[in-house]
Amino acid sequence: MWYSLALLSLLIASSAAVTPTTVLSQADQSRLKVLFKSSENLKDVASAHYAAAGLKLLGEAVSQETCNAVRKAVDSSNLQSVFHATSASRLAGNCKVDVPNAESLLVVGGVDAASLYYAVAARSALGLKIDQAAAAKALDVIVKDSKATIASYGYAFLTASLLTPGAALKPVSDVIEDVSNMADEIGGYLLSFLHYDQDGLPITAAVVKGMFDLAAKSGSAPAGIKESQVVMFANYFLRSKHTGSVADAYHVLAALSTLASNKYFSPLAVSLASSNVISEDKRVVQVRATNLLDQPVKGVDVRVVTAGQEGEGELMSNVKLNALGNGLYETKLSKKPERGVYSFKFSAVSKEKAFVDVDDFEVNIQFIGAISLSGIEFAITDAEQGVKAKSLSLKYPTPITEKLNADHHQKLSLQFSVNDVQGEAVSVHQSFIRLTNEETGSELFFVAEANEKDQYKVEVNLKASAGDTFNHQSGRYTMTLTVGDSLASSALVWKFGSVELSFPGTPAQPKAKLQYGPRKEIKHIFRVPEKRPPGVISNAFTLLVLAPLLVLLIGWVRIGVNFNNIGQGGIFSLLFFASFTGILLLYGYFWLASNMFTTLKGLVALGTPTFFCGRRMLANLAAAQKR
């Protein structure tokens, strides 16, 4: 029973194995050097620090300009600025940054995780004494805080790696497994802390670098870390290797350098060194075994686990590759494979325990081969009766030397098969004939179609295509057959003969295409306005519209409307009626000449004082009536 469970666990682990998707190649590292050496990095102290640290990791010297830049840009009252400046000066060498208030600024203990790391790192760069007990106590508080963030854990790991190893740092080491298990798995091959922070790259880099730096300092592997997690973390950083940000580039490089150089879980990477297209005369497959920084790894057992096409059997299996040096491994195929795409699965096992072995690196390789033609028959046939006027059997690559003639009552046909080097009929991606008029140079194309036996045939019905296709253009046409395929080592282009074609009628003259110069002017024709109605109707309509206003005025007179109390409203009465009159005039202007948008702007400007003054006028009138 226990054996069955163990076997099941092994199968599950094998199926869940992940491998590095790529490496930080030498070309990638050269590009990062250019990015780190940019003068733009000297404009602020943080960029200068990241650029200096990146160059140091790549084995490049840090210029004196970096030292001068951080001396000028440092803010001695800001802890983070001092951290970046002192770290950059330490990397530059023979560069001292003055921090007058270092003792009071670089406080160890009683601060948040980021401030603690900045203070400890700055003290270390300046050569100041670090209170180990206070720092350890502060770290203990941080990692035991139930509200601690992933960033806090990352800074805690980095800070602990700068302290003297001992029992005091055990609480920090004990949370490594819990923190690593909080990472988000993306797509089954990436691992990051993106869920906890929108910019997950620096946080993930801090956690990973801090965990392994702490492990190197304590001399023991990070507790609870799985090999698959390390590989998925590496894939996450490798995905960001093309960044243009100097800060992100440093975080990627620092994390990958840590993973590549650690003594416990260093992912081994396998990549295809030879071309993924192999011809018949050179049946060699090469792969390269390196670490994440594209540095060759010695003593690796690289094998082809399986190679073949699905449903076609195996081409080879469990074949050990020969070591060529510089991380290169090679195998030669003794069996001559047929044309097609083959799936190769590799494994790589290192003699050193520090490396994470590769169980299943898969790559597709195309095997291409020469193609030839057989069973070639050319015929000129009556288009309606099907009687052959001419029939020729051809042999590639010998062309037809006989002069051929055909008219619009006939059709041309070409039948052939495409064969591989074994002589078996194969299908191809492209096959067509091209008819080229020797006098005008015009070209016409006709596609060959394959039947169920992979026999190709193309027909040109001269009667049906005399006008639309040939434009009644008689003359001698050169016939060229073209056959091509992605699995063919080279395409076949064969001029197999020429034929004199006769068509009735006169060819239509093609219209000259104007490519450059002024085009014909486009004149827009607007709709003619409708006739206006007679003046009598317009005037009568206007009187009808104004009639309600006349009725209103008569009604006011009959009920005795007056303006005797208008003065009791004060100045607001005059302002209200002036604003209201302005609104009426605005409506009239809108009706005659304005538009809606202009009217709305004016209405906002007049409506506000109208509302305010009307409210105050009514309030004054009410107060006057009470008196």
N, C-alpha and C positions, 0 to 999 in steps of 0.2 A: 504493500500500500504506500509506504513512504517513498519507495523507488518511483512509483507512478507519479506521485505528487512532485517529486524532485524533477522528473523528466518534463512534466507539464510546465513547471516554473521555468525550466531552461528554454523550452520552446517559446513561451510567452516573452521571455527576455530577449531571445534572438529575433523574434518578429518585431519587437519594439526598438531594435537597435537603430541608432542614428549615426550619421557620419558628417564630417565638415563639408559644407556645400562648396567651399572654395578656400583660398588662402590669401594672405596679404602678400601678393607677389612682389617681385623686385620692381616691376613697373609701378605698382601701387606705392611702394615705399619711395621711389624716385619722385613721384607726383607729390607725396606728402612733404618731402624735403623742400620742394619749390614753394609749397604752401607755407611751411614754417619759416622760410627765409624771406617772405614778403615783408616789405617795409611797413605795410599797413598794420602789422602786429605790434609795432612800437608806439602806437598812438595811445594805448591804455595799458596799465600795469598787468591786468589779468591776461590779456592776449600775449603780452611779452613773456609772461611766465609759462603759458601753455606752449608757445613756440619754442622757448628754450628747452623745456622738458621734452618736447617731441624730438628736437634735434639731438638731444643727448641720448635718447633711446635708439635713434637711428645711427649713432656713432659719429655724429657731426659735432664740430666745435661751435660753441656759442660765442658770438661776436661781442666786441667791446661796446658796440652800439646798443646792445640789449642792456648792458650795465648802465650806460648813460641814460637810457630811456627810463628805466625803473627808478633810478635816483631822482630824476626830474618829476616823474608822474606820481610817486608814492605820497599818500596822505597819511602822515605819521599819527593822526588821531583816529584813523579808521583801522579796525582790527583786520578785516579782510584784505584791505589794500596792503597793510604791512606783511601779511602772510604771503601774498603773491610776490611782493617786492623782495623779501628776504629769500624766498625759495628760488626766484630767478637769479639773484645775486650769487647764491651758493652754487648754482649750476654753471654760471659764467666763470667762476673762479677768480681770485684776486679782485674781488668787487665787494665793497663794503657799503651797506645802506645804513645811514644814521637814523636811529629811532630813539630820540631823547627820553621819551617816557615809556620805555620798554617794560620796566618792572610793573608799573601801574596798569599798563594796557594789556599786557599778556598775562592775564590772570588765569590760573589753573584751579578749577574747582568752582562749583556753584553756578555754572553757566550751562547754556544749551550745548548740544552735541557739536554743532558746526563751530561755535566759538571756542569750544574746548580743543577741537582739532587744529583750528587756526593758531591758537595760542601755543600749543605744544609743538607744532611744526615750526612756527616762527622762532620759538626759543631754541629749538634744535638747530635751525639754520644760523642763528646768531651766536650759538655756543653758550647760551645761558643755562643755568641749572634748572632742571625740571623737578618739581615736587612729585615724586613717583606716587607717594601715598595719597596725596590730594587728587591726583589724576585718576588713580585706580578707584578711589571712592566715588568720584564724579561719574566714572564709567559705570560703576555698579548701579548707581541711581538711574542712569539713562536707560540701561538695558532692562531694568526691572520695572520701568514705568509702563503701565498698561496702555497709555496713550502714545507711546513712542511710535514714530513714523519709520518707514523704510529708510529714508534719508538719515535719520538719527542713528539707526543701526550701522549704516555704511560709514558714517563719520566715526562711530565708536570703534569699528574694526580698524579703520585707518589710524586712529589715535593709539589704540592698544599695540599696533605693530611698531610704534615709535618708542614704546616704553620697554623697560627691562623685563624680560619674561619671568614669570613666577606665579605662585598660587593666587595672587591678587587679581590676575587677569582671567582666571578660570570662569567667572560668571559671564565674561564676554564670549569666550570660546564655546560655552555651553549653549548659546542661542544661535549658533551658526546653522545648525540643522533646521531649526524652526523658521529662520529667516529665509533660507534657500527654498523651503517648501512653500513659501508665500508667493513665489514667482509665478507669473502667468505663462502658460504654454500656448504658443501660437502656431497653428498649422501642424503640430506634431513634431516640429524640428527646431523651433525657436523658444527661448526662455528669457523673460525680461520682467522688470517691475513697471512696465508701462501703465498698468491699471492704477497704480498708486500715485503716479505723477505724469502730467501731460508730456513733459520732456523726460522720458524714461531712460535715455542713454546715459547721462552723467550719474544718475542714481544707481542704475544697474552696474556701471563701471566702478563706482565707489564701493558697492557691496562686494562684488567679485574680487576686485583688487585687494580690498581690505581683508577679506577672508583668507586669501592665499598669502598675503604679506604676513598676517598674524600667524598662519600655519608655519611659514618659513622661520619666523622668529621663535616660535615655541618648539619647533623641531618635530612636529607631529602633523599628520594629515588632517584637514578640516573634517570635523566629526559629522557624520551623516550625509556627506555629499556623495552623490551617485555619479558614475562616469557619464551616463547619458545626460545628466543635468549640465555637466561641464561642457560637453559637446554642443548642447543646445544654446548655452550662454555664448559660446564661441560663434555659432552661426548667427546669433543676434548681432554681435559686434561686426562680423564680416559683412552683414547686410548693409551696414552704414559706412563702409570703407571709402565710398566715393563722395563723402561729404565735402563741402567747401568751407565749412566753419572750422577755424583753428582750434576752438575749444572742443568741439565734437571729435575732430581728428585726433587730438591728444588723448581723449578718453578712449577712443577705439584702439589706438596704438598702445596705450598703457595697459589696458585690459588684456589685449592679445599677447603682449610681451610677457605679462604675468602668467597667463595660462600656458604659453609656450615654454617658459623657463622653470615652471614649478616642478618639484621633485615627486609629486604624488599623482596628479592627473593631467598629463599633457596630451591633448588630442593629436593623434596621428592622422595625416591627410594623404589621400591618394588621388592623383589627377592623371588624366590621359596626356602623355607627352608626345606621342605620335599623332598623325592626322586621323580624324575619324572617318576618312575615306581611304580605303586600301585597294590597290589594283592587284591584278593577277601576278605581275612580275615582282612584287615586293610584299610578301605576305608576312609582315612584321608588326607586332603590337608592342608599344612601349608605354610604361606608366612611370610616375615619379612619386616616391614616398618622402614626405617632408613634414616639418612641424607647421604650426599656424603662420609662421613668419617666412615660409618658403625656404627654410634651411634644410638641407638633406639630412636624413636620419640613417645611420649605419646599422647594419645587423638586423635587417627587416626581412622576414619571410613573406614574400608577396606571391600569391597564387591566383590562378583563374579558377574560381569555384565552379562556374558553369558558363558555357557559351553556346548559343544556338538560336534558332528561330522557333517561335511558339508553334507547337504542333508538328515540327519538322525534325525532331530529334536533336541530340547534342552534337555540337561540333568538337568540343573538348571539355574536360572536367578535371578538377583537382590537379592542375598543371602548375608546377613551380616555375617562376620566372627567373631568368639569369640576371645577376647583378652586374651592371656595367660601370658603377661608380657614380659619384655625385648624385646619389639618390635615384638613379635610373635603373629600371628593370625591364627586361625584354623577353618575349617569347616569339618563336617562329612557328607558323602554322604548317605542319607537315601535310595536312589534307587540304586539297584545293577546294575552297568553298564555292558554292554556286552564288550567282549574283543575288544580292538581297541585303536586308538590314538585320544584323545579328546583335543580340543582347549579351554583353559580357559582364559578369559579376566577379569582382575581385575581393580578396581578403588580404590583410596585412597585419602581421604579428611581429612585434618588436621583442628583442631579447631583453631590453631594459624594462623593468616593471613600471617605470614612471610614465610610460606612454599608454594611452587609451587605444587599444587595437581597433582596426577597421574590420568589421565582419561582413559588410555587404555594400561595396561601392559598385554601382551599376552604371554602365555607359553603353550607348548604341553606336555601333560601327558599321559603316556601309562598305560592302565588298562590290566593286564595280568590275566589269569585264567588257571585252569587245563584242560587238554584234555584227552580224552579216545578213545578207539577203539570199533567199532561195525561192524556187517555184515562181519565177518572174514571168508573167505573160502580159504582153501588150496587144491590144486589138482595136481595130476600127470597124465598127458595126453599124448597120442600118438602124436608125433610131426607132423605127416603127416595126419593121419585120424581124429584127434581131439577127439578120444574116450578116455573117462576118465577111467584110471586104478584105480585111488584112489581119493576120494573126501571127505574132512573133514570140518565140520563147527566148528570153534573155538570160545572160549570166553576168552577175555583178563581178567586176566593175566595167565590163565591155559595153560600150554604147552602141546604139543603132547607127549603122553607116548608110543604110538605104534611105532614099528620099521618099518621104511619106506625104500623102495629100488627103484632105478630108473637106467635106462641105457641110452646109447647114442641115442636111438630111441625115447626118450620121452622128455617132457619138464615139468618144475615146474612152478606153478603159485600161486600167493597169491593176494587175493582181500580183501579190507577193506575200511572202512570209518572212518574219524576222527571227533569226536564230542566235542562240548564245554559242560559246565556244564548244559546248558539248553537242551542238547541232539540234538542240531542242527548241521548239517554237516558243517565243515569249511575246508578251504584250509590251507596248511602249507608250510613253506619254504623248508623243507627237509623231505624226506621219502625214505628209501632205505633198502634193506636187505643185510646182510653180510654172506657169506658162508665161514666157517673156517675149513680147513682140520685138523682133530684132530691129525693126525700123523705128518705132516710137519709144521703145524701152518700157512701155507699160507692163505691169505685172498683175497676174491673176492667180489666185490660190484656191485649191480644191482639196478638202480634207479626206483622207482615206479612213474608212471605217472597218473595224475588225468583227469577224463572226465568232461563234462559240469555239472554234478551233484555232483562234488567233491568226487567221488568214485575213490579210488586209486587201481591200479593194476600193478603188476610186473611179468614178465615172463622170465624164464631162459631156452632157447632152448639148451638142452644138445648136440644135434647133431651138430648144427651150431657152438657152442662154445667149442667143445671137445678139439680141438687142440690149437687154438689161446688163449683161455681164461683159460681152465682147464689143458692144457699141458698133456692131457691123464692121469692125475693123479687120479686114482681110490682111493676109501676109504670113510670113514664116514665124513660127513660135518655137522657142527653145523650151524643152521639157526637162525639169529638174525635180528629182525626188529627194526629200529631206526626211530623215528618221532620227529621232533623238529621245533620250531617256535619262533620268537622273542616275540610273544604275549602269549606264553605258560609259565606257572609258572615253569615247569620243562619238560625236554624231556623224551620221552618214549623209553626205551631200553629193548626189550623183546626177550629172547631166547625161541622161540616157538616150537623148536624140532630139530631133526637131521635126516639125510637121507644118505643111503649108495648108492654111485654113482659108476657105472661101465663104463669104457671107454676102447675101443680096443687100441692096440698099446702100445709101451713102452714110458714112460715119458722121454723127452729130459733132459739131465743133464744141469743145469744152469751154465753158465760160471762164474767162481769166479771173483768178482770185486776187482781190486787192488786199495785200498784206499790210502795206504801209501807205501813208498819205491820208488826206481828209476824206471822211465818209460823206455820204449823201445827207444833206440837212433834213432833220426830222421836224416837220411843221405840224404843230398841234392845232386841231380844229375844235373850237369850243362851241357849245350848243347855242344856237341863236335864241336870244331872249324872247319870251312870249309877248304878244301885243298887249299894251296896257288898255284897261277898260276906258270907255268914254268918260269925260270930265263930270258929266251929270251924275253918273253912278258913284264916282269917287266922292263928290261933294255930299251926296245924299248919305253915303256910308259914314262920312265924317260927322255929319249932324246927328246921326243916330248914336254914334259913340259918345258925343258930347251931351246928349239929351239927359242922361242920368245926373250929370253935374248940374244942369239947369234945375232939375227937379230937387236936388239937394239944396241949392241956394234958396229956392222958393220955400222949401220946408223950413229952413232956418229962420226966414223972415216971419213965417206964420207962427212959429213957436216962440219968437222973441229972443233969438240968440243975440247977445251983445258982448262987448269987450270992456264993460265997466270995471270989472274986478281984476283986469289983467295986471294992473299995477301992483296988486297985493302979492303977486308971485315974485316981485323983485326983478333983478337983472336976469335971473334964470328964465323968466317968461320970454324976454326978447331973444335970448340965446336959443331957447327951445324952438321958437317959431322960425328963427333964422336957419337953424340946422334942418328943420323939417322942410322948409322951402327949398333948401339946397338939395335935399333928397328928391323932391319932386322934379327939380330942374335936371338932376342927374338921370332920372328915369326918362325924361324927355330927350336928353342928349343920347342916351342909349338907343332910343327908338329911331333917332334920326341918323346918327353917324358912328356911335361907339360900338364896342363889342362887350361880351359878357365878362371877360377877365378884367378889363379896365374898369368896368362898372362895379364889379365886386370889390376891387381895391378902394374905389371912391366911397362905396357904401360902408365899408368898415371904418374909413376915416370920418364919415359924417354920422354914422349910426351910434358911435360911442358917445360923443357929446350930446346927441339928441336924447339918448336914454338917460344920461346923467342929469342933464338940465331939466328934462321933463319930470323926473322923479323929485328933484328939489323944488320945482315949481308947484307941483301938487302938494308937497309937504307944506310949503309956505301958505298956500291957499287954505288948507285944512286948519293950520294954526290960526290964520286970520279969522276964520269962521267961529272958532272956539272963543276968541276974544269978543 
